[in-house]
Structures are given as structure tokens and as C-alpha cells.
Amino acid sequence: MRPSSARRLSHHYQAGDPKASATPFVLIAFPWFCYDSRMSVDRAKKIKLLLFDVDGVLTDGTIWLFPAPGGMQLHAKDFARHHADEGGFGIVSQSTVEAKGFHAHDGAAISLARLAGIKTGLITKRISETVALRARDLRLEHVYQGIQDKLTVFEEILAKEGLRADQAAYVGDDVIDLPVMRSCGMAIAVANARAEVKADAHYVTEHRGGEGALRDALEYILKAQGKWEQIVREYIQERSPTK
């Protein structure tokens, strides 16, 4: 939770305030972040779109470089070449492939989100064949690679979906994610996020990026919306239908 919001809440919910709810809430504070559990739940109830970064969120942030198999066509390098002078966008090489590791729990989270009617998508600066493959595997609705200006893309996605900013959540880990996190309805930081990112988060996941953090985010949202148990039943029913 942003520090300025924390100050407003402490004033709004002071004893005797006629607008204050009788429902107890928890103000969680650590040296690097502070958020109010009731406010986070209220924000989560509105979410219809879940967007996220890749490196450090869907992955643990490690970038593996391997020799490309003979004859393999690497299309990502053509896009990365446009940013070769800037650095950090991707590997410009026909002989090297960039690999990443993804967690199965995060993949299941996308399936659960789809059952709940929540759209999903990624916005990442780096350009990688591996990410494109994983995105197709998960059937993400929105896939944007090679993006430095994440806020502009975020606004484009909102326009495409016909949604308001407060109906979107974003999961990030580093300062490049802050513009979107400060504009969306629910800003989520992974456990391994930088301190500045946690300071601007409404919710911090229990797990680290690449270890099920996206699943934490999705579960939090669905539980806040009162859909979790029903969606889990539907998920199981799809895979193990009763005779």
C-alpha cells in the first residue's frame, strides 16, 4: 500500500468515524511496505483483468543462454535487433537461444482465471522465443514483448477490453513496473520484488517469482470475489468429470 494511502486510511478509519466499517482489518507494515488488508480485498473484488511482468514474476529472474539447435529459426532476434543499441531487450544471435523456467502452479492459475472470466496477459521488456511459446501454451489474451513503456500498453489493453483501470491488477517485481502499478486498480508485488515496488503494492505474494507468485495473486483475487471454491470445483470437474 502506498504510504500516502496509509495516512488517509488511518484518518478515515479512526474511532468514532461514522463512515468507518465495523469489520476488523489488518494494517500490515514492514520496513519496505505497508498495506491494509481490507482495502486490498475491496480492490480485488473489482478485478476483471490480470496482467503481469515475466522476468522475476513468471520466472525467478534467471536468464539462461544455450546454443541454438541446428536449423532452428529464431524470430525473436529480429525484433530484438531493433533495440540492439539500447540493451536489455533480448539476445540478437542466430546461434544462441534464451531460455526461462516457468512454474506449473502459475500455469494452473491462468486456467483458473479463465474459468472465472478474468482476462490475462503479459507485458515485458525482453523479447524471447521461450516467452512466446509459453504464452501460446497458456492461451493468454494479451502478449506484449519488447515493451519499455508499459503504461501506454496497459492503457491500450484497457481500451481493447472496455475496462476501467480499477478493474485491472498488475503483478510486478522491479521499478519498470511502477507506472502501471501506480495506475491500475490493484498493484501486486512478488515476494522477491525490489523494495520500491513493495512500497507501492496493495498486496505482496507469499511466494517468489517463478515459484507460484502469480497463483498467489489469482487466488487472492478469487477468494476476495467469493469465487475460489466454485472455480476449483469447476476446474476439477473439467478434468475429472463424474460419470
HELIX and SHEET records of a PDB file:
HELIX    1   1 PRO A    3  HIS A   12  1                                  10    
HELIX    2   2 SER A   37  ALA A   44  1                                   8    
HELIX    3   3 ALA A   76  ARG A   81  1                                   6    
HELIX    4   4 ALA A  104  LEU A  115  1                                  12    
HELIX    5   5 GLU A  129  LEU A  138  1                                  10    
HELIX    6   6 LYS A  150  GLU A  161  1                                  12    
HELIX    7   7 ALA A  165  GLN A  167  5                                   3    
HELIX    8   8 VAL A  175  ASP A  177  5                                   3    
HELIX    9   9 LEU A  178  MET A  181  1                                   4    
HELIX   10  10 ALA A  195  ALA A  199  1                                   5    
HELIX   11  11 ALA A  213  ALA A  224  1                                  12    
HELIX   12  12 TRP A  228  ARG A  239  1                                  12    
SHEET    1   A 2 LEU A  27  ALA A  29  0                                        
SHEET    2   A 2 CYS A  34  ASP A  36 -1                                        
SHEET    1   B 6 HIS A 142  TYR A 144  0                                        
SHEET    2   B 6 LYS A 119  ILE A 123  1                                        
SHEET    3   B 6 LEU A  49  PHE A  52  1                                        
SHEET    4   B 6 ALA A 168  GLY A 172  1                                        
SHEET    5   B 6 MET A 186  ALA A 189  1                                        
SHEET    6   B 6 TYR A 203  VAL A 204  1                                        
SHEET    1   C 2 TRP A  64  PRO A  67  0                                        
SHEET    2   C 2 THR A  96  ALA A  99 -1                                        
END                                                                             
